[in-house]
Amino acid sequence: MKTTLDISDPLLRDARKIAAREGTTLRALVEQALRQIVTEKKKHDAAFRLRDASFTGRGLRPELRDAGWERIRDLIYEAASE
């Protein structure tokens, strides 16, 4: 697939020098760099795990097991205003 990119002149000059020194094409060098970055980003995204923030309680108090969020929220605000 063809695409057009705007690359700063100094970066392009450096990339061309590297490609020439390594005996490869600018295209191959750019593809190699993109593959490396995409692979790193995929690993980073896949590595995220939400930490376990649970505690060693026994869940909700028996009188609140069937309570809705509004009731629980009301109790929180009642406790905060005391």
C-alpha positions as CSV (number, residue, x, y, z in Angstrom):
1,M,0.0,0.0,0.0
2,K,1.3,3.4,-0.8
3,T,1.0,6.4,1.5
4,T,2.5,9.8,1.9
5,L,4.3,11.0,5.0
6,D,5.7,14.3,6.0
7,I,9.1,13.7,7.7
8,S,11.4,16.4,8.9
9,D,14.5,16.9,6.7
10,P,17.0,16.2,9.4
11,L,15.2,12.9,10.4
12,L,14.9,11.8,6.7
13,R,18.6,12.5,6.1
14,D,19.6,10.5,9.2
15,A,17.3,7.6,8.1
16,R,18.7,7.6,4.6
17,K,22.3,7.5,6.1
18,I,21.3,4.5,8.3
19,A,19.7,2.7,5.5
20,A,22.7,3.2,3.3
21,R,25.1,2.1,6.0
22,E,23.0,-1.1,6.7
23,G,22.7,-1.8,3.0
24,T,18.9,-1.6,3.0
25,T,16.2,0.7,1.6
26,L,14.5,3.6,3.3
27,R,11.2,1.7,2.9
28,A,12.6,-1.4,4.7
29,L,14.0,0.8,7.5
30,V,10.7,2.6,8.0
31,E,8.8,-0.7,8.0
32,Q,11.2,-2.2,10.5
33,A,10.7,0.8,12.8
34,L,6.9,0.7,12.5
35,R,6.8,-3.0,13.2
36,Q,9.0,-2.6,16.3
37,I,6.8,0.3,17.7
38,V,3.5,-1.5,16.9
39,T,4.8,-4.7,18.6
40,E,5.8,-2.7,21.7
41,K,2.5,-0.9,21.8
42,K,0.6,-4.2,21.5
43,K,2.6,-5.8,24.3
44,H,2.1,-2.7,26.5
45,D,-1.7,-2.7,25.9
46,A,-2.1,-6.4,26.5
47,A,0.0,-6.3,29.7
48,F,-2.4,-4.0,31.5
49,R,-4.1,-5.7,34.4
50,L,-6.4,-4.0,36.8
51,R,-5.1,-4.6,40.3
52,D,-7.1,-6.6,42.7
53,A,-8.6,-4.0,45.1
54,S,-10.8,-6.4,47.0
55,F,-10.6,-6.7,50.7
56,T,-11.1,-9.6,53.1
57,G,-14.7,-8.7,54.2
58,R,-17.8,-10.8,53.9
59,G,-19.6,-8.6,51.3
60,L,-22.5,-6.4,52.1
61,R,-24.2,-6.4,55.4
62,P,-27.2,-8.8,55.4
63,E,-29.7,-5.9,55.6
64,L,-28.1,-4.3,52.4
65,R,-27.8,-7.4,50.2
66,D,-31.0,-6.5,48.3
67,A,-30.6,-2.7,48.5
68,G,-30.2,-0.7,45.4
69,W,-27.4,1.8,44.8
70,E,-29.7,4.7,45.8
71,R,-30.1,3.2,49.3
72,I,-26.4,2.5,49.7
73,R,-25.5,6.0,48.5
74,D,-28.0,7.5,51.0
75,L,-26.3,5.6,53.8
76,I,-22.9,6.8,52.7
77,Y,-24.1,10.4,52.7
78,E,-25.8,9.9,56.1
79,A,-22.6,8.6,57.6
80,A,-20.6,11.5,56.1
81,S,-22.9,14.1,57.6
82,E,-22.7,12.8,61.1
